[in-house]
Amino acid sequence: MADADEQQLFAEACLHGLRARLRDDIDSLDGYLPPHIAELARKGAGVLEVPQPAIA
């Protein structure tokens, strides 16, 4: 059951990071998320900044 909780927290953090990246407001994450979730969200948003090679 703990794995499901961790997976849910990770998924929620990724969604928060995606929303913040789309609004270009990463700093807002600290205002409404617990610190550990905000850090995960920042990491998720950071991945979105790195161009990925196209798969042919």
C-alpha positions in Angstrom: 0.0 0.0 0.0 2.9 2.4 0.6 4.0 1.9 -3.0 0.6 3.2 -4.2 0.9 6.2 -2.0 4.4 7.0 -3.3 3.3 6.5 -6.9 0.3 8.8 -6.3 2.5 11.5 -4.8 4.9 11.2 -7.6 2.1 11.5 -10.2 0.6 14.5 -8.5 4.0 16.2 -8.3 4.5 15.6 -12.0 1.1 17.1 -12.8 1.9 20.2 -10.6 5.3 20.5 -12.3 3.7 20.3 -15.8 1.1 22.9 -14.9 3.8 25.2 -13.5 5.9 24.7 -16.6 3.0 25.5 -18.9 2.3 28.7 -17.0 6.1 29.4 -16.8 5.7 29.8 -13.0 7.9 27.2 -11.3 8.4 29.4 -8.3 4.7 29.2 -7.4 5.2 25.5 -6.4 6.7 26.6 -3.1 3.6 28.5 -2.2 1.1 25.6 -2.1 3.0 22.3 -2.0 4.9 20.7 0.8 8.7 21.0 0.2 9.3 17.4 -0.8 6.5 17.5 -3.3 7.6 20.9 -4.7 11.1 19.4 -5.3 9.6 16.5 -7.2 7.4 18.8 -9.2 10.5 20.9 -10.0 12.4 17.8 -11.2 9.4 16.8 -13.4 9.2 20.3 -14.9 13.0 20.3 -15.4 12.7 17.2 -17.6 10.3 19.0 -19.8 13.0 21.6 -20.5 15.4 19.1 -22.0 14.8 18.5 -25.7 14.3 14.8 -26.4 15.6 13.1 -29.6 12.8 12.1 -32.0 12.2 8.4 -32.3 12.1 7.4 -35.9 
